Amino acid sequence: MKLESTLPERPGFLFVVPVFNLCGLLLVFLLLGGQFVNQSGVAVELPVSRFQMERQTDASVVTVTAGDPPGYWLEREPVTLEQLSERLDARRGSESGPSTTVLLRVDKGVPVETQRTVAEVALQKGLRVYLLGQPEAVADPKESP
């Protein structure tokens, strides 16, 4: 007895399913791709630093912009110095994502006293503070005499 299928073979369907998977993966990458590249906070011109640190996953980004008076930002929200203290305290105590680190991004024109004040607010809450800078520009050897 020879068993044969009476249905016609349609192998094209087997090639369509991987294409749907590929399109879905591409869609997820396009939607979430920008989340992994963008930095939190407000764009400022950072001072040059020779040191690099590893990426912090549980960090709150505090940005201080130059001006009179200086602007304070927690992530992308403008805050006053008093509100900054309250919100850092709330983030440190939240169960969903307790923050233990503050990344301090300070514009080039901000006085050192302002940097110190913001750092002390975070340190009083028991948080670690990292002052961020931009990498040094590598001199082009062709330009040297």
N, CA, C and O atoms as CSV, one atom per row, in Angstrom:
chain,resi,resn,atom,element,x,y,z
A,1,MET,N,N,0.846,-1.162,0.000
A,1,MET,CA,C,0.000,0.000,0.000
A,1,MET,C,C,0.899,1.234,0.000
A,1,MET,O,O,1.804,1.373,0.823
A,2,LYS,N,N,0.624,2.101,-0.928
A,2,LYS,CA,C,1.412,3.305,-1.052
A,2,LYS,C,C,0.534,4.488,-0.635
A,2,LYS,O,O,-0.525,4.731,-1.212
A,3,LEU,N,N,1.013,5.228,0.404
A,3,LEU,CA,C,0.241,6.371,0.882
A,3,LEU,C,C,0.699,7.629,0.165
A,3,LEU,O,O,1.887,7.952,0.140
A,4,GLU,N,N,-0.252,8.324,-0.411
A,4,GLU,CA,C,0.042,9.562,-1.096
A,4,GLU,C,C,-0.956,10.619,-0.670
A,4,GLU,O,O,-2.111,10.327,-0.358
A,5,SER,N,N,-0.485,11.846,-0.665
A,5,SER,CA,C,-1.355,12.964,-0.316
A,5,SER,C,C,-2.123,13.387,-1.550
A,5,SER,O,O,-1.583,13.438,-2.655
A,6,THR,N,N,-3.378,13.686,-1.345
A,6,THR,CA,C,-4.195,14.145,-2.470
A,6,THR,C,C,-4.142,15.667,-2.611
A,6,THR,O,O,-4.620,16.232,-3.595
A,7,LEU,N,N,-3.553,16.316,-1.609
A,7,LEU,CA,C,-3.444,17.775,-1.666
A,7,LEU,C,C,-2.203,18.170,-2.460
A,7,LEU,O,O,-1.172,17.503,-2.370
A,8,PRO,N,N,-2.292,19.230,-3.222
A,8,PRO,CA,C,-1.108,19.659,-3.966
A,8,PRO,C,C,-0.080,20.284,-3.015
A,8,PRO,O,O,-0.436,20.891,-2.005
A,9,GLU,N,N,1.193,20.123,-3.361
A,9,GLU,CA,C,2.254,20.685,-2.537
A,9,GLU,C,C,2.333,22.187,-2.779
A,9,GLU,O,O,2.275,22.654,-3.916
A,10,ARG,N,N,2.472,22.958,-1.646
A,10,ARG,CA,C,2.620,24.413,-1.746
A,10,ARG,C,C,3.783,24.831,-0.854
A,10,ARG,O,O,3.558,25.329,0.249
A,11,PRO,N,N,5.015,24.643,-1.305
A,11,PRO,CA,C,6.163,24.988,-0.464
A,11,PRO,C,C,6.389,26.495,-0.337
A,11,PRO,O,O,7.171,26.926,0.510
A,12,GLY,N,N,5.724,27.299,-1.158
A,12,GLY,CA,C,5.890,28.750,-1.087
A,12,GLY,C,C,5.488,29.315,0.270
A,12,GLY,O,O,6.056,30.309,0.722
A,13,PHE,N,N,4.510,28.687,0.923
A,13,PHE,CA,C,4.061,29.152,2.232
A,13,PHE,C,C,5.178,29.046,3.269
A,13,PHE,O,O,5.248,29.864,4.186
A,14,LEU,N,N,6.048,28.053,3.134
A,14,LEU,CA,C,7.147,27.880,4.074
A,14,LEU,C,C,8.177,29.009,3.957
A,14,LEU,O,O,8.921,29.256,4.906
A,15,PHE,N,N,8.233,29.693,2.819
A,15,PHE,CA,C,9.164,30.788,2.640
A,15,PHE,C,C,8.570,32.130,3.076
A,15,PHE,O,O,9.312,33.084,3.306
A,16,VAL,N,N,7.255,32.213,3.191
A,16,VAL,CA,C,6.590,33.460,3.558
A,16,VAL,C,C,6.719,33.717,5.060
A,16,VAL,O,O,6.872,34.873,5.455
A,17,VAL,N,N,6.664,32.711,5.896
A,17,VAL,CA,C,6.713,32.875,7.353
A,17,VAL,C,C,8.026,33.520,7.799
A,17,VAL,O,O,7.971,34.440,8.616
A,18,PRO,N,N,9.195,33.107,7.323
A,18,PRO,CA,C,10.423,33.803,7.728
A,18,PRO,C,C,10.458,35.263,7.286
A,18,PRO,O,O,11.060,36.095,7.965
A,19,VAL,N,N,9.827,35.587,6.167
A,19,VAL,CA,C,9.778,36.979,5.718
A,19,VAL,C,C,8.975,37.816,6.704
A,19,VAL,O,O,9.357,38.949,6.997
A,20,PHE,N,N,7.858,37.276,7.229
A,20,PHE,CA,C,7.084,37.985,8.247
A,20,PHE,C,C,7.911,38.192,9.514
A,20,PHE,O,O,7.853,39.257,10.129
A,21,ASN,N,N,8.669,37.189,9.899
A,21,ASN,CA,C,9.529,37.333,11.078
A,21,ASN,C,C,10.578,38.421,10.863
A,21,ASN,O,O,10.847,39.215,11.765
A,22,LEU,N,N,11.160,38.457,9.686
A,22,LEU,CA,C,12.166,39.467,9.380
A,22,LEU,C,C,11.554,40.866,9.380
A,22,LEU,O,O,12.164,41.806,9.890
A,23,CYS,N,N,10.366,41.013,8.819
A,23,CYS,CA,C,9.688,42.321,8.813
A,23,CYS,C,C,9.353,42.756,10.240
A,23,CYS,O,O,9.493,43.933,10.574
A,24,GLY,N,N,8.917,41.831,11.074
A,24,GLY,CA,C,8.610,42.148,12.468
A,24,GLY,C,C,9.853,42.581,13.228
A,24,GLY,O,O,9.805,43.537,14.001
A,25,LEU,N,N,10.958,41.891,13.017
A,25,LEU,CA,C,12.208,42.255,13.669
A,25,LEU,C,C,12.687,43.630,13.208
A,25,LEU,O,O,13.174,44.419,14.018
A,26,LEU,N,N,12.554,43.919,11.930
A,26,LEU,CA,C,12.931,45.224,11.401
A,26,LEU,C,C,12.053,46.328,11.981
A,26,LEU,O,O,12.548,47.412,12.290
A,27,LEU,N,N,10.773,46.067,12.131
A,27,LEU,CA,C,9.857,47.041,12.713
A,27,LEU,C,C,10.204,47.317,14.170
A,27,LEU,O,O,10.192,48.474,14.591
A,28,VAL,N,N,10.510,46.297,14.942
A,28,VAL,CA,C,10.895,46.473,16.340
A,28,VAL,C,C,12.193,47.261,16.429
A,28,VAL,O,O,12.318,48.139,17.283
A,29,PHE,N,N,13.155,46.971,15.573
A,29,PHE,CA,C,14.421,47.704,15.578
A,29,PHE,C,C,14.213,49.176,15.261
A,29,PHE,O,O,14.820,50.035,15.900
A,30,LEU,N,N,13.362,49.484,14.282
A,30,LEU,CA,C,13.115,50.877,13.918
A,30,LEU,C,C,12.396,51.629,15.036
A,30,LEU,O,O,12.683,52.801,15.276
A,31,LEU,N,N,11.477,50.971,15.714
A,31,LEU,CA,C,10.732,51.630,16.786
A,31,LEU,C,C,11.567,51.821,18.038
A,31,LEU,O,O,11.461,52.857,18.695
A,32,LEU,N,N,12.391,50.848,18.381
A,32,LEU,CA,C,13.158,50.909,19.620
A,32,LEU,C,C,14.613,51.294,19.421
A,32,LEU,O,O,15.325,51.518,20.399
A,33,GLY,N,N,15.070,51.377,18.182
A,33,GLY,CA,C,16.475,51.670,17.919
A,33,GLY,C,C,16.935,52.992,18.492
A,33,GLY,O,O,18.046,53.078,19.016
A,34,GLY,N,N,16.119,54.020,18.411
A,34,GLY,CA,C,16.486,55.328,18.938
A,34,GLY,C,C,16.572,55.364,20.453
A,34,GLY,O,O,17.259,56.220,21.009
A,35,GLN,N,N,15.898,54.464,21.123
A,35,GLN,CA,C,15.924,54.414,22.584
A,35,GLN,C,C,17.308,54.069,23.104
A,35,GLN,O,O,17.689,54.503,24.192
A,36,PHE,N,N,18.065,53.291,22.336
A,36,PHE,CA,C,19.361,52.819,22.800
A,36,PHE,C,C,20.494,53.787,22.474
A,36,PHE,O,O,21.580,53.677,23.042
A,37,VAL,N,N,20.255,54.729,21.572
A,37,VAL,CA,C,21.307,55.624,21.131
A,37,VAL,C,C,21.242,56.971,21.836
A,37,VAL,O,O,22.281,57.534,22.181
A,38,ASN,N,N,20.044,57.496,22.057
A,38,ASN,CA,C,19.888,58.828,22.632
A,38,ASN,C,C,20.328,58.871,24.081
A,38,ASN,O,O,20.144,57.913,24.832
A,39,GLN,N,N,20.912,59.999,24.463
A,39,GLN,CA,C,21.259,60.225,25.845
A,39,GLN,C,C,20.130,60.979,26.515
A,39,GLN,O,O,19.413,61.750,25.877
A,40,SER,N,N,19.983,60.748,27.799
A,40,SER,CA,C,18.983,61.480,28.553
A,40,SER,C,C,19.498,62.864,28.857
A,40,SER,O,O,20.703,63.113,28.848
A,41,GLY,N,N,18.570,63.762,29.127
A,41,GLY,CA,C,18.960,65.098,29.522
A,41,GLY,C,C,18.884,66.080,28.377
A,41,GLY,O,O,18.359,65.778,27.306
A,42,VAL,N,N,19.415,67.256,28.623
A,42,VAL,CA,C,19.389,68.365,27.681
A,42,VAL,C,C,20.768,68.482,27.047
A,42,VAL,O,O,21.774,68.199,27.698
A,43,ALA,N,N,20.827,68.896,25.784
A,43,ALA,CA,C,22.105,69.013,25.084
A,43,ALA,C,C,22.908,70.183,25.645
A,43,ALA,O,O,22.434,71.319,25.652
A,44,VAL,N,N,24.109,69.907,26.112
A,44,VAL,CA,C,25.024,70.935,26.614
A,44,VAL,C,C,26.411,70.661,26.061
A,44,VAL,O,O,26.685,69.560,25.583
A,45,GLU,N,N,27.283,71.649,26.123
A,45,GLU,CA,C,28.669,71.469,25.704
A,45,GLU,C,C,29.481,71.082,26.932
A,45,GLU,O,O,29.711,71.903,27.820
A,46,LEU,N,N,29.908,69.836,26.974
A,46,LEU,CA,C,30.622,69.310,28.129
A,46,LEU,C,C,32.098,69.661,28.068
A,46,LEU,O,O,32.658,69.788,26.980
A,47,PRO,N,N,32.738,69.821,29.223
A,47,PRO,CA,C,34.183,70.037,29.223
A,47,PRO,C,C,34.914,68.752,28.834
A,47,PRO,O,O,34.345,67.663,28.904
A,48,VAL,N,N,36.154,68.883,28.431
A,48,VAL,CA,C,36.953,67.744,27.990
A,48,VAL,C,C,37.420,66.943,29.200
A,48,VAL,O,O,37.816,67.510,30.218
A,49,SER,N,N,37.369,65.614,29.078
A,49,SER,CA,C,37.827,64.729,30.142
A,49,SER,C,C,38.577,63.554,29.518
A,49,SER,O,O,38.176,63.043,28.473
A,50,ARG,N,N,39.668,63.124,30.159
A,50,ARG,CA,C,40.438,61.984,29.660
A,50,ARG,C,C,39.907,60.661,30.192
A,50,ARG,O,O,40.358,59.604,29.751
A,51,PHE,N,N,38.983,60.688,31.107
A,51,PHE,CA,C,38.516,59.469,31.762
A,51,PHE,C,C,37.209,58.997,31.162
A,51,PHE,O,O,36.362,59.798,30.767
A,52,GLN,N,N,37.054,57.668,31.099
A,52,GLN,CA,C,35.824,57.061,30.612
A,52,GLN,C,C,35.293,56.146,31.691
A,52,GLN,O,O,36.058,55.570,32.464
A,53,MET,N,N,33.980,56.012,31.741
A,53,MET,CA,C,33.364,55.129,32.723
A,53,MET,C,C,32.396,54.194,32.017
A,53,MET,O,O,31.979,54.441,30.885
A,54,GLU,N,N,32.053,53.131,32.698
A,54,GLU,CA,C,31.121,52.183,32.107
A,54,GLU,C,C,29.711,52.751,32.162
A,54,GLU,O,O,29.418,53.635,32.967
A,55,ARG,N,N,28.848,52.242,31.308
A,55,ARG,CA,C,27.468,52.715,31.223
A,55,ARG,C,C,26.704,52.335,32.486
A,55,ARG,O,O,26.763,51.190,32.936
A,56,GLN,N,N,25.995,53.289,33.049
A,56,GLN,CA,C,25.206,53.079,34.253
A,56,GLN,C,C,23.756,52.810,33.856
A,56,GLN,O,O,23.176,53.570,33.081
A,57,THR,N,N,23.172,51.743,34.376
A,57,THR,CA,C,21.805,51.397,34.007
A,57,THR,C,C,20.773,52.023,34.931
A,57,THR,O,O,19.631,52.233,34.523
A,58,ASP,N,N,21.150,52.322,36.161
A,58,ASP,CA,C,20.183,52.831,37.129
A,58,ASP,C,C,20.406,54.301,37.446
A,58,ASP,O,O,20.084,54.748,38.546
A,59,ALA,N,N,20.947,55.055,36.511
A,59,ALA,CA,C,21.366,56.424,36.791
A,59,ALA,C,C,20.277,57.435,36.448
A,59,ALA,O,O,19.506,57.253,35.505
A,60,SER,N,N,20.236,58.502,37.238
A,60,SER,CA,C,19.432,59.680,36.932
A,60,SER,C,C,20.368,60.729,36.355
A,60,SER,O,O,21.451,60.966,36.892
A,61,VAL,N,N,19.952,61.357,35.263
A,61,VAL,CA,C,20.793,62.357,34.614
A,61,VAL,C,C,20.328,63.739,35.049
A,61,VAL,O,O,19.175,64.114,34.840
A,62,VAL,N,N,21.246,64.497,35.661
A,62,VAL,CA,C,20.979,65.874,36.059
A,62,VAL,C,C,21.844,66.762,35.172
A,62,VAL,O,O,23.060,66.582,35.096
A,63,THR,N,N,21.206,67.728,34.499
A,63,THR,CA,C,21.907,68.631,33.606
A,63,THR,C,C,21.801,70.049,34.154
A,63,THR,O,O,20.726,70.490,34.559
A,64,VAL,N,N,22.927,70.755,34.163
A,64,VAL,CA,C,22.962,72.150,34.587
A,64,VAL,C,C,23.406,72.969,33.389
A,64,VAL,O,O,24.491,72.755,32.847
A,65,THR,N,N,22.554,73.922,32.973
A,65,THR,CA,C,22.872,74.757,31.825
A,65,THR,C,C,23.363,76.122,32.290
A,65,THR,O,O,22.988,76.604,33.360
A,66,ALA,N,N,24.206,76.734,31.468
A,66,ALA,CA,C,24.754,78.048,31.801
A,66,ALA,C,C,23.679,79.110,31.656
A,66,ALA,O,O,22.770,78.981,30.836
A,67,GLY,N,N,23.786,80.146,32.449
A,67,GLY,CA,C,22.845,81.250,32.400
A,67,GLY,C,C,22.804,81.944,33.745
A,67,GLY,O,O,23.490,81.545,34.686
A,68,ASP,N,N,21.998,82.979,33.823
A,68,ASP,CA,C,21.842,83.676,35.092
A,68,ASP,C,C,20.362,83.795,35.382
A,68,ASP,O,O,19.729,84.683,34.811
A,69,PRO,N,N,19.772,82.988,36.207
A,69,PRO,CA,C,20.357,81.909,37.005
A,69,PRO,C,C,20.542,80.656,36.155
A,69,PRO,O,O,19.933,80.532,35.092
A,70,PRO,N,N,21.376,79.733,36.615
A,70,PRO,CA,C,21.581,78.494,35.845
A,70,PRO,C,C,20.305,77.655,35.813
A,70,PRO,O,O,19.489,77.706,36.732
A,71,GLY,N,N,20.150,76.878,34.730
A,71,GLY,CA,C,18.985,76.007,34.595
A,71,GLY,C,C,19.312,74.608,35.086
A,71,GLY,O,O,20.386,74.079,34.803
A,72,TYR,N,N,18.388,74.012,35.820
A,72,TYR,CA,C,18.554,72.654,36.336
A,72,TYR,C,C,17.526,71.760,35.642
A,72,TYR,O,O,16.357,72.120,35.508
A,73,TRP,N,N,17.986,70.592,35.205
A,73,TRP,CA,C,17.118,69.648,34.497
A,73,TRP,C,C,17.315,68.270,35.100
A,73,TRP,O,O,18.449,67.844,35.317
A,74,LEU,N,N,16.227,67.572,35.371
A,74,LEU,CA,C,16.275,66.169,35.774
A,74,LEU,C,C,15.724,65.379,34.602
A,74,LEU,O,O,14.539,65.474,34.282
A,75,GLU,N,N,16.584,64.600,33.965
A,75,GLU,CA,C,16.301,63.955,32.676
A,75,GLU,C,C,15.984,65.060,31.671
A,75,GLU,O,O,16.902,65.773,31.264
A,76,ARG,N,N,14.740,65.236,31.254
A,76,ARG,CA,C,14.388,66.286,30.297
A,76,ARG,C,C,13.377,67.272,30.876
A,76,ARG,O,O,12.760,68.034,30.132
A,77,GLU,N,N,13.205,67.263,32.182
A,77,GLU,CA,C,12.252,68.153,32.843
A,77,GLU,C,C,12.981,69.274,33.569
A,77,GLU,O,O,13.886,69.000,34.358
A,78,PRO,N,N,12.611,70.535,33.324
A,78,PRO,CA,C,13.234,71.630,34.070
A,78,PRO,C,C,12.738,71.628,35.517
A,78,PRO,O,O,11.544,71.470,35.768
A,79,VAL,N,N,13.651,71.804,36.456
A,79,VAL,CA,C,13.315,71.820,37.878
A,79,VAL,C,C,14.112,72.929,38.566
A,79,VAL,O,O,15.110,73.420,38.039
A,80,THR,N,N,13.644,73.309,39.758
A,80,THR,CA,C,14.435,74.213,40.582
A,80,THR,C,C,15.348,73.356,41.454
A,80,THR,O,O,15.231,72.130,41.464
A,81,LEU,N,N,16.248,73.994,42.177
A,81,LEU,CA,C,17.166,73.245,43.034
A,81,LEU,C,C,16.404,72.514,44.138
A,81,LEU,O,O,16.775,71.399,44.506
A,82,GLU,N,N,15.350,73.121,44.668
A,82,GLU,CA,C,14.543,72.486,45.714
A,82,GLU,C,C,13.770,71.285,45.145
A,82,GLU,O,O,13.702,70.230,45.777
A,83,GLN,N,N,13.190,71.455,43.951
A,83,GLN,CA,C,12.475,70.345,43.317
A,83,GLN,C,C,13.427,69.209,42.974
A,83,GLN,O,O,13.055,68.039,43.065
A,84,LEU,N,N,14.642,69.541,42.584
A,84,LEU,CA,C,15.645,68.527,42.274
A,84,LEU,C,C,15.906,67.661,43.497
A,84,LEU,O,O,15.975,66.436,43.397
A,85,SER,N,N,16.051,68.301,44.651
A,85,SER,CA,C,16.290,67.562,45.885
A,85,SER,C,C,15.126,66.619,46.194
A,85,SER,O,O,15.341,65.463,46.558
A,86,GLU,N,N,13.900,67.108,46.049
A,86,GLU,CA,C,12.721,66.283,46.331
A,86,GLU,C,C,12.604,65.117,45.350
A,86,GLU,O,O,12.313,63.992,45.755
A,87,ARG,N,N,12.831,65.385,44.061
A,87,ARG,CA,C,12.668,64.323,43.057
A,87,ARG,C,C,13.777,63.274,43.141
A,87,ARG,O,O,13.531,62.094,42.893
A,88,LEU,N,N,14.979,63.690,43.484
A,88,LEU,CA,C,16.047,62.699,43.681
A,88,LEU,C,C,15.736,61.820,44.878
A,88,LEU,O,O,16.002,60.618,44.855
A,89,ASP,N,N,15.173,62.411,45.925
A,89,ASP,CA,C,14.781,61.638,47.093
A,89,ASP,C,C,13.681,60.635,46.736
A,89,ASP,O,O,13.700,59.495,47.200
A,90,ALA,N,N,12.725,61.066,45.913
A,90,ALA,CA,C,11.644,60.176,45.487
A,90,ALA,C,C,12.163,59.048,44.599
A,90,ALA,O,O,11.706,57.911,44.715
A,91,ARG,N,N,13.108,59.351,43.716
A,91,ARG,CA,C,13.662,58.309,42.843
A,91,ARG,C,C,14.481,57.294,43.627
A,91,ARG,O,O,14.462,56.101,43.325
A,92,ARG,N,N,15.193,57.773,44.627
A,92,ARG,CA,C,16.005,56.862,45.423
A,92,ARG,C,C,15.128,55.894,46.194
A,92,ARG,O,O,15.518,54.746,46.409
A,93,GLY,N,N,13.955,56.334,46.613
A,93,GLY,CA,C,13.080,55.495,47.422
A,93,GLY,C,C,12.066,54.692,46.642
A,93,GLY,O,O,11.360,53.878,47.235
A,94,SER,N,N,11.959,54.886,45.316
A,94,SER,CA,C,10.942,54.160,44.553
A,94,SER,C,C,11.323,52.696,44.408
A,94,SER,O,O,12.490,52.350,44.224
A,95,GLU,N,N,10.306,51.847,44.496
A,95,GLU,CA,C,10.521,50.395,44.408
A,95,GLU,C,C,10.711,49.942,42.962
A,95,GLU,O,O,11.428,48.975,42.705
A,96,SER,N,N,10.063,50.644,42.005
A,96,SER,CA,C,10.101,50.185,40.613
A,96,SER,C,C,11.492,50.299,40.003
A,96,SER,O,O,11.917,49.403,39.273
A,97,GLY,N,N,12.197,51.368,40.282
A,97,GLY,CA,C,13.528,51.536,39.722
A,97,GLY,C,C,14.364,52.420,40.607
A,97,GLY,O,O,14.574,53.588,40.282
A,98,PRO,N,N,14.853,51.897,41.725
A,98,PRO,CA,C,15.604,52.757,42.632
A,98,PRO,C,C,16.902,53.238,41.995
A,98,PRO,O,O,17.702,52.442,41.505
A,99,SER,N,N,17.093,54.540,42.011
A,99,SER,CA,C,18.283,55.140,41.428
A,99,SER,C,C,19.366,55.248,42.500
A,99,SER,O,O,19.106,55.725,43.604
A,100,THR,N,N,20.570,54.807,42.173
A,100,THR,CA,C,21.673,54.894,43.120
A,100,THR,C,C,22.784,55.792,42.606
A,100,THR,O,O,23.744,56.065,43.326
A,101,THR,N,N,22.664,56.258,41.358
A,101,THR,CA,C,23.720,57.028,40.726
A,101,THR,C,C,23.131,58.264,40.065
A,101,THR,O,O,22.035,58.221,39.506
A,102,VAL,N,N,23.873,59.371,40.133
A,102,VAL,CA,C,23.501,60.596,39.436
A,102,VAL,C,C,24.623,60.925,38.460
A,102,VAL,O,O,25.785,61.041,38.849
A,103,LEU,N,N,24.263,61.073,37.195
A,103,LEU,CA,C,25.210,61.516,36.177
A,103,LEU,C,C,25.007,63.011,36.021
A,103,LEU,O,O,23.938,63.452,35.598
A,104,LEU,N,N,26.013,63.787,36.354
A,104,LEU,CA,C,25.928,65.245,36.360
A,104,LEU,C,C,26.543,65.789,35.079
A,104,LEU,O,O,27.755,65.718,34.880
A,105,ARG,N,N,25.691,66.337,34.209
A,105,ARG,CA,C,26.138,66.943,32.947
A,105,ARG,C,C,26.073,68.449,33.130
A,105,ARG,O,O,24.993,69.015,33.298
A,106,VAL,N,N,27.222,69.091,33.098
A,106,VAL,CA,C,27.300,70.521,33.373
A,106,VAL,C,C,27.851,71.238,32.149
A,106,VAL,O,O,28.876,70.844,31.593
A,107,ASP,N,N,27.150,72.307,31.731
A,107,ASP,CA,C,27.579,73.112,30.598
A,107,ASP,C,C,28.921,73.775,30.910
A,107,ASP,O,O,29.250,73.987,32.077
A,108,LYS,N,N,29.695,74.101,29.879
A,108,LYS,CA,C,31.040,74.653,30.074
A,108,LYS,C,C,31.052,75.950,30.872
A,108,LYS,O,O,31.981,76.167,31.650
A,109,GLY,N,N,30.063,76.815,30.711
A,109,GLY,CA,C,30.080,78.122,31.341
A,109,GLY,C,C,29.549,78.167,32.767
A,109,GLY,O,O,29.443,79.249,33.344
A,110,VAL,N,N,29.217,77.036,33.340
A,110,VAL,CA,C,28.635,76.999,34.688
A,110,VAL,C,C,29.756,77.088,35.724
A,110,VAL,O,O,30.750,76.370,35.619
A,111,PRO,N,N,29.603,77.969,36.731
A,111,PRO,CA,C,30.637,78.081,37.765
A,111,PRO,C,C,30.787,76.795,38.579
A,111,PRO,O,O,29.845,76.015,38.717
A,112,VAL,N,N,31.972,76.598,39.106
A,112,VAL,CA,C,32.270,75.391,39.891
A,112,VAL,C,C,31.395,75.334,41.148
A,112,VAL,O,O,31.023,74.246,41.588
A,113,GLU,N,N,31.068,76.484,41.724
A,113,GLU,CA,C,30.233,76.499,42.935
A,113,GLU,C,C,28.864,75.889,42.657
A,113,GLU,O,O,28.308,75.197,43.509
A,114,THR,N,N,28.321,76.142,41.474
A,114,THR,CA,C,27.022,75.581,41.109
A,114,THR,C,C,27.137,74.071,40.949
A,114,THR,O,O,26.254,73.336,41.390
A,115,GLN,N,N,28.216,73.596,40.321
A,115,GLN,CA,C,28.438,72.152,40.190
A,115,GLN,C,C,28.511,71.506,41.568
A,115,GLN,O,O,27.905,70.462,41.807
A,116,ARG,N,N,29.254,72.132,42.465
A,116,ARG,CA,C,29.431,71.595,43.809
A,116,ARG,C,C,28.103,71.554,44.559
A,116,ARG,O,O,27.825,70.589,45.271
A,117,THR,N,N,27.286,72.584,44.407
A,117,THR,CA,C,25.993,72.628,45.082
A,117,THR,C,C,25.099,71.476,44.637
A,117,THR,O,O,24.488,70.803,45.467
A,118,VAL,N,N,25.024,71.252,43.335
A,118,VAL,CA,C,24.191,70.170,42.810
A,118,VAL,C,C,24.745,68.815,43.244
A,118,VAL,O,O,23.979,67.924,43.610
A,119,ALA,N,N,26.063,68.652,43.207
A,119,ALA,CA,C,26.672,67.392,43.641
A,119,ALA,C,C,26.395,67.140,45.119
A,119,ALA,O,O,26.127,66.003,45.507
A,120,GLU,N,N,26.453,68.179,45.950
A,120,GLU,CA,C,26.191,68.006,47.373
A,120,GLU,C,C,24.748,67.621,47.650
A,120,GLU,O,O,24.479,66.856,48.576
A,121,VAL,N,N,23.805,68.148,46.849
A,121,VAL,CA,C,22.396,67.767,47.007
A,121,VAL,C,C,22.250,66.263,46.791
A,121,VAL,O,O,21.576,65.586,47.568
A,122,ALA,N,N,22.878,65.739,45.740
A,122,ALA,CA,C,22.786,64.302,45.447
A,122,ALA,C,C,23.534,63.478,46.489
A,122,ALA,O,O,23.057,62.420,46.900
A,123,LEU,N,N,24.701,63.953,46.918
A,123,LEU,CA,C,25.477,63.203,47.916
A,123,LEU,C,C,24.761,63.140,49.260
A,123,LEU,O,O,24.879,62.144,49.973
A,124,GLN,N,N,24.024,64.180,49.614
A,124,GLN,CA,C,23.260,64.166,50.858
A,124,GLN,C,C,22.151,63.119,50.826
A,124,GLN,O,O,21.717,62.640,51.874
A,125,LYS,N,N,21.696,62.766,49.639
A,125,LYS,CA,C,20.661,61.730,49.491
A,125,LYS,C,C,21.260,60.327,49.501
A,125,LYS,O,O,20.526,59.341,49.445
A,126,GLY,N,N,22.581,60.230,49.571
A,126,GLY,CA,C,23.240,58.925,49.575
A,126,GLY,C,C,23.477,58.368,48.184
A,126,GLY,O,O,23.665,57.161,48.029
A,127,LEU,N,N,23.470,59.215,47.177
A,127,LEU,CA,C,23.674,58.782,45.799
A,127,LEU,C,C,25.125,58.993,45.384
A,127,LEU,O,O,25.799,59.893,45.885
A,128,ARG,N,N,25.599,58.155,44.463
A,128,ARG,CA,C,26.922,58.358,43.870
A,128,ARG,C,C,26.792,59.395,42.763
A,128,ARG,O,O,25.796,59.406,42.038
A,129,VAL,N,N,27.776,60.258,42.625
A,129,VAL,CA,C,27.733,61.332,41.639
A,129,VAL,C,C,28.917,61.183,40.693
A,129,VAL,O,O,30.060,61.043,41.128
A,130,TYR,N,N,28.628,61.216,39.394
A,130,TYR,CA,C,29.662,61.200,38.364
A,130,TYR,C,C,29.524,62.480,37.550
A,130,TYR,O,O,28.434,62.796,37.072
A,131,LEU,N,N,30.608,63.213,37.390
A,131,LEU,CA,C,30.631,64.417,36.570
A,131,LEU,C,C,31.076,64.006,35.168
A,131,LEU,O,O,32.178,63.489,34.988
A,132,LEU,N,N,30.220,64.235,34.184
A,132,LEU,CA,C,30.496,63.788,32.821
A,132,LEU,C,C,31.264,64.837,32.043
A,132,LEU,O,O,31.138,66.034,32.300
A,133,GLY,N,N,32.051,64.384,31.099
A,133,GLY,CA,C,32.791,65.253,30.190
A,133,GLY,C,C,32.802,64.622,28.813
A,133,GLY,O,O,32.331,63.499,28.634
A,134,GLN,N,N,33.334,65.336,27.848
A,134,GLN,CA,C,33.443,64.785,26.503
A,134,GLN,C,C,34.866,64.291,26.273
A,134,GLN,O,O,35.796,64.782,26.913
A,135,PRO,N,N,35.052,63.335,25.376
A,135,PRO,CA,C,36.407,62.812,25.137
A,135,PRO,C,C,37.308,63.868,24.515
A,135,PRO,O,O,36.853,64.782,23.826
A,136,GLU,N,N,38.601,63.712,24.780
A,136,GLU,CA,C,39.580,64.627,24.202
A,136,GLU,C,C,39.638,64.430,22.697
A,136,GLU,O,O,39.523,63.312,22.195
A,137,ALA,N,N,39.818,65.529,21.994
A,137,ALA,CA,C,39.972,65.441,20.544
A,137,ALA,C,C,41.376,64.936,20.245
A,137,ALA,O,O,42.359,65.464,20.766
A,138,VAL,N,N,41.462,63.925,19.416
A,138,VAL,CA,C,42.759,63.370,19.051
A,138,VAL,C,C,43.376,64.253,17.980
A,138,VAL,O,O,42.761,64.493,16.941
A,139,ALA,N,N,44.569,64.729,18.221
A,139,ALA,CA,C,45.245,65.619,17.261
A,139,ALA,C,C,45.603,64.839,16.006
A,139,ALA,O,O,46.068,63.702,16.080
A,140,ASP,N,N,45.385,65.451,14.871
A,140,ASP,CA,C,45.699,64.832,13.595
A,140,ASP,C,C,47.210,64.922,13.376
A,140,ASP,O,O,47.746,66.030,13.371
A,141,PRO,N,N,47.929,63.791,13.193
A,141,PRO,CA,C,49.372,63.848,13.028
A,141,PRO,C,C,49.813,64.604,11.779
A,141,PRO,O,O,50.955,65.059,11.715
A,142,LYS,N,N,48.948,64.746,10.799
A,142,LYS,CA,C,49.306,65.461,9.584
A,142,LYS,C,C,49.428,66.961,9.825
A,142,LYS,O,O,50.157,67.651,9.113
A,143,GLU,N,N,48.698,67.474,10.850
A,143,GLU,CA,C,48.725,68.907,11.124
A,143,GLU,C,C,49.959,69.313,11.899
A,143,GLU,O,O,50.304,70.495,11.908
A,144,SER,N,N,50.650,68.369,12.561
A,144,SER,CA,C,51.839,68.701,13.355
A,144,SER,C,C,53.002,69.018,12.418
A,144,SER,O,O,53.163,68.356,11.393
A,145,PRO,N,N,53.838,70.052,12.766
A,145,PRO,CA,C,54.969,70.374,11.876
A,145,PRO,C,C,56.078,69.363,11.991
A,145,PRO,O,O,57.098,69.485,11.312
